[in-house]
């Protein structure tokens, strides 16, 4: 069977492209007058000619029915293909599959940037090869066949493709001074048991700064999870990164970033006009929130995931319209009992408690008391819990977190597991009054005398935070955001100080 073989030379791809891309950024940022705009455009064109020969494009993308034409000023869809293919693998002629397939929709008129992760185990029709897992398309025909497969599956226009090696991912994260991320539980694997080897990882629960290797381990983790949960984890990390990394930082460190992206990235994007159109869309879309889109109703068939035609069509429509689906995201690993528990949890009321919650003070306070002894600010614990949930004992911790300026702040974390694969919500407190995660709330609401900052992802409440003179506290929803708004607000309202009656 023929497989896709990348260029065997050590990768030095797209160096000239990113030179031109960043030069074009200066046109957008600094073109405040006609004279400045004219001078900047002339400079871009001059350097465009100088670096044109340095660009290596992905083979086959100029063929008919691979990529769609770009309408001037119109929205654009970009497919990002991620793999961990190394030079030694190329020399050994080891076939590589796309480890990650993410679609990005830039459409400022919609007020949101749509992001959709396609599960790598999704069974689809691969042109010329029949029914296969979607990630096999890359091994069979490289980026060209991968794009054709995605385009055929979703029946949507695709204007550009970017092929990224994960080695570049971790180097770029390091160069951008890492990313603060809210980790829902402890992730650990050291391959010490009899089970097959998986990627080694050791990351504690809690809000923290993730750098290169740890960031890559976190977004790629799949052991004991599934593709849907991993996709949500990746999208969450990308959302945090987008919020924390501004245009000024990208431009200020452009030379090293050019080197990193040029070495680890391939793309079809070429020419001053194409770069300017895409960059203009990016700048206009930067102010918009990211809306995550999922393929619903997935079912397992052995090692494959199956989606109905109706589910795929709905996901494609949501993606193009940047409308997030209401309610929790779906998880194919949820059996009928789990789904029934979750459905019933939103209906039950006990003693006036919010729907789906029950009194669980004693075990939570027992875990919080040792934390309180290590923390100088008040520790609040959840006296309420979601029906069917269990505390992740042993994962609670008191620790310190360092801000961008190097200052240390105390913090603590408690994690709670709910029914469903990979679903955990968290209770966080820290003396750091301005962590990036609490920037730009969707709205502020006062409930029972406590003022909350609410953070939404489309129609779902992702995070509830509140502030005191000494610290800030928040409740985070699960990766698939299975908790309802009433449950999230109920949990926040139930946060109680250790020792209080």
N, C-alpha and C positions, 0 to 999 in steps of 0.2 A: 504494500500500500504506500503510495506516495505521501510524503508529509512536507509541510512547509519548513524550509530551511532558511533562516535569516542569513544576511551577509556574514561570512566567516571572519571578516576583519574585526578587530576590537572596535567597539562602537565610538564614533565621533560624529554623532548625527545632529543635524538641525542647529549647529553652532551659529551659522550665519543667519538662520531664520530668527533665532531669539535676539541676536544683535538688532535685527531690523524691527522686531516686535517691540523691544524696549525703546528703541529710537522713536518709533511711532507713538509710544506713550508720552514722550515729551511734547509731541505735536498736540495731543489732546489736553495735557495739563497746562502747557504754557502758551497755547495759541489764544491769547486774550485780545489780540488786535489783528487787523489785516496784515500789517507789516510783519509782525512776529510769525503769523501763520504761514505767510509766503516764504520767509527765510527758513522756517523749520521744515516745510515740505521740500524745499530745494535740498536741504541737508539730508533728509531721509532718502530722496531719490539718488543722490550722489553715493551714499553708503549702500544703498540697495544694489547698485551696480558693482560696487567693490566686493560685497559679500555674496553675490548671487551664486558664484561657482562653489561656495562652501556648503550649500544646502543639499542634503540627500533626502529625497522624498520616498514615501512608501510605494513600492512597485505595484502597478496594476490598478491604482485608484483613478487613473484617467480613463479607464475603460468605460464603455456605456453601461448604464444601470448599476453603478456602484455608489456614487455620491450625487446628490441633487445640486442643481444650480443655486447660487446665492443671489437672492433678490436684494438690490440696494436698499438699505434701511429696514429690511424685513428681519424677522426672527431667525435664529440659527440653532440647529441641534448639533451637538458635538458628542461623539462616542469616544469614551476613554477606555482603552484596553490596558490592563495591568498584568504583568507577568514577572516571575523571578528568574527568568532565563539568564544564565551567566555565560561568560565567554567560554569557560571550560565545557559547558553543556553544548555549546555550538560546535566546538571542536570534536566532541564525542558524538555529534549528530543525534542528540537526545531530543525527541519531539517535545514541544512545550505547548501547554494549553493555557488559555487566558484565565488567570486566577481571578480577575475582577473585570466586570463589564458594567460601566456606569454611563448613563446618558444624562447630558446637561442641556437644558433648554433656556436660551437667552431670549427673552421677549419682554422688554420693559413695559409694553402696553398692558401686560397682564398683571403687573404689580408684584410678581413673584418669580423666582428662579426655580424651575422644576428640576428635580434630581430623581432618577430612577435607577436602582441597582437590579440587574437581572441575575437571578440565582444561577450559579455555574452548573448545577445539576438539573436545570430545567430541560425537559425533553422537547426538542423542536425538530422541524424539518430543515436539514442542512442541504442547500442546493447541490445536487449531484451526488449526495451520499446518503439520503434517506433520513430516518429518524435517529437522532443522536442527542447526547447532552450538548448544550449550547457551547460549552467551553471547548469541545472537540473541534469546532469549526476553525479555530485558530491553528491547531496542530495540522489540520488537513489542508488549509489553504492560506494561512497567515492572516494579516489584518484585512485583506481584501475579502476573503470568504467570511470572516467574522462580521464585517459590516454588512455584507449581502444577507447574511442569516438574520441579523437583527432587523434590517430593513424589511425583509420578507415577513418576519414574525409580527412586527408591530404595524406595518403598513403606514409608516410615517416618513417624512422627508428627513434626510441626514446630510448635512452640508460639510462636516469636517470629522476627521478621526485623529486621535492622538494615541500613540502607542508608547506606554511608559514602562520602564524597568523599575522594579521596586527598590533596587539599589539607589536609584536617584531619589526616591521618595524619602528614605531616611536621611540622606545627605541634605536634601532641601529643608526638611524639618529642623535639622540641627542648625543650618545656616540662618534660618528665620527665628532662631532663639527658642525653638520648641513650641509646644502648644499646651495650654492648660485644658484638661479634660476631666469630666465628672465620671469616675469609674464606678459602675453599679455594684460590683462584687469583687472578691479576690479571684484573680486568674493565676493558676499555678499548674505547671507540668514540668517534670524533670526526667521523664521517660525511665523512671526507676522500676516501674511495674512490668508485668508480663504482656501488657497490651501493646499493639503496634506503636511505633515511634511517631510522635507528633512534634510540632515546633515547641521548643522549650520557652517557658514564660514564667515570670514571677512578678506580678503587679498587685499591690494591695488595693482594697476598696477605698474610695474617697476622692475628693477633688485634688488634683495634683498636676505637676508639669511633666509632660511626656516628651522625651527627646528621641532622636533617631531610631535606634534599634527597638526600644520599648514601644514607641509609637507604631512601628511596623508590626511588631508582635501582637499588639492590641487589635489593630484593624484587621489583621489576617486570621485571628484566632477562630477556630472552628471546632475544636475538640469538645465534646459534650454539648455543642450548640448545633445549629444548622445554618444553611445559606441565608434564610430570611433574617435570622437574628444577626448574623454577621453583616449582612447588608445594612441593617439598621444601625449597627455599631459604626460602620464605615461612614454612613451619611451623617451620623451625629458628630463624629470627629471632624469631618469636612466642614460642617456648619460652625463648629467652634473655631476651627482654623480661619475660616472666612471672616468671622467676627473679630478676630484678634490681629490679623495681619492686614495692614493698610497699604494703599498704593505707595505712600512715601517710603515705607520700609522696603518694598519691592524694588523701587527705583534707586534707593540709596545704596543697596547692596547688589546692584545689577551685574557687575562684572563676574562675581563668583557664581551668582545664580545662572548667568549665561553659560558658564562652564559646566555646571551641574546639569541643567536642562539640555544643553547641547549634546552632552555625552550620553544621556540616558533616555532621550526622547526622539521619536520619529513622528512626522505629521505630513499632511497633504498641503497645509496652508503655505501659500507662496505669493509674493508680490505685494507691493506697497498698498494698493487699493484694497486687497483682501484683508491685509493685516489691519488697516485703518478701520474698515467696516466692523471687523470682529472686536477690535479694541474699543471702539465707540459703544458697541452693544454692551461690552463688559463693564465699562464705566457707568453707563446708564442703568445697568442691572445691579450694580454693587449695593445700591441703597435698599434693594428689595430683599425680603426674607426668603430663605430657602424652603420650598415646599417639597416634602418627600412623597413620592408616589410608589405604591406597591402593587404587585399583581396579587389580587385576592383569590381566595378559594383554592389554594394549592393543595394537592393531595400527593401522598407518597406512593410510589410503585417501585418497591425494592430500593435501589439506590438513586432512582430518578424522582424528579418532581414533575407533576402533571398539572397543567392549567387548561381550563376550558376556553373555547374560542371567545365566549362572552366576557370572561375575566380579562383576557388579553386585550380585547377591544376596549373595555372600560378603562384599563390602565393606560392605554395609548391615548384615549380621549382626555383623561385626567392630566396626563403629561402635557399634552398640547395646550390645554386650557389652564394649566397651573392651578387646578382646583384640588386641594387635598380632600381625601375622603373623610367623612365624619365617622366618629367612633374609633375603636381600637384597630390597629393593623392586624392582619391575619397571620396565623402561624400553622403550617401544615402538620406540625407535631402535636398540636392540641387534639386529643381524642374527644369523643362525644361526651364523656363524663366531665372533662375539664371545661369544655364549652358550656355545658349545662350549669356547672358550678358558677362560672363567670356570669352567665345570663341571670341566674337566680340571685347572685350577690347584689345586683343592681336593684332588686325588688324588695329584698328583706329589710325590715325595720325592727329593731329591738330596743325597747325602752326609749324611743325618741332619738336614737342614734342615726347618723346619716345612712342612707341605703348601702348595704354591702359591707358595713363595718361592725366590729364587735369590741367589747371592752377587753383589753389585754395589758393592763397596767403592770401587774406584778413581774412577769418575765422580762419586760422591756426595762423596767426600772432596775432590776437586778443586774442587767448588763451595763446600765448607764452609771451606776454608783461608782465603780472603779474608774470610769472615765472622768467623772466629776472630781475625783481625788487628784487627777493629773492635770486638770485644766483650770486656769485662773478665772475664766469667765463662766457664767452659769451654763450648765449642760441641760438641755431639754430633750426629753425622750418621748416616744409616741405611746400614749396610753390607749390609743385605738389601733386596730389592725384590720386589714382586709380579710374577709371570710376566706378560709382555706390557706392563709399565709403562715409562714414560719420564720422566726428570726434566724438569721445566719450566724449562729453562735460561733465565736472564735474569730470572726472577721471584723468585729467592732474594734476600733482603735483610736487612740489619742496620738497626735503627731504634730509636726510643724511643717508649714509650707512657706516657701520663699517667693516674694513677688519679683517683678521685673527689675526692681531697684536693689535686690539682694536682701531686703528686710525679711526677717522671720516672724511668722505669726502662728499661734497655736490653732489647732483644728481637731475635730473629732468626726467620726463617721459610724453610723449603724446601718446595716443592710438587712432587707427583708425579702424573702422569696415568696412568689405567688404562683398559683397553678399555671402550668405552661412552660415549655422549654425555654430556658434562658431569660426568664422574666423576674426581675428584682427591682424594688424601689428603695430609695435611700433617704436617710435623715442626716443632714450635714450642718455643722456649726463651725464658725471660724471667727477669730478676732480680726481677720483681714476684712476691712469694711468695704473695699471696692474690688472684689475679684471680677475678672472679665465676664464670667458666666452671668452676672447680675446686671450687666449693661443693657440698656434699652428694653425695659419691660414692655409688654404689649398693652397692659393697663394696670392701674392701681385700684384696689377695692378694699373697703373697710368692712369687716365681718366680726360681729360681737366685740367691738372695741379694739380689734387688732387690724392694722393696715398691712395689706399684702401687695407685693409686686407679682403680677401674673405674667407668665411667658407661654405663649401659644405656638403650636406648630399646626397651622391651618385651623381645623376645628377641634384640635385636641389640646388639652392643658398639659404642657410638658413639665413645668416647674412652678412651684409656689414658694415665695421667699418673704421674710419679714425681718425687720431691723430693730435692734435695741441700741442703747448707748455704748454697750461693751462689745457687741458681736452681731453677726448676721447669721440667719438660719434659713435652710430651705429643704423642701421635699421634692425629690425628682421622680418622675414617672418611670415606668419600665422602658426598656429599649423599644418595644413595640407599642408603648403607650396604651396599655390595656386598662388602666384605671380611668374611671369616669371623672368628670370635673367635680361632681359632688363628693366622690371618694377622696380626691386630692385635697379639696378644701376641708373636708372632714378630718383627714389626717393632720393637716396643718393646724386646724383648730384644736386638735387633741394633744398637741405638743405641750408637755408639762415639765416644769423645772424640777430637778431632783430634790426631794425633800418636801415639796409643796403638797398640800392636802388636796 
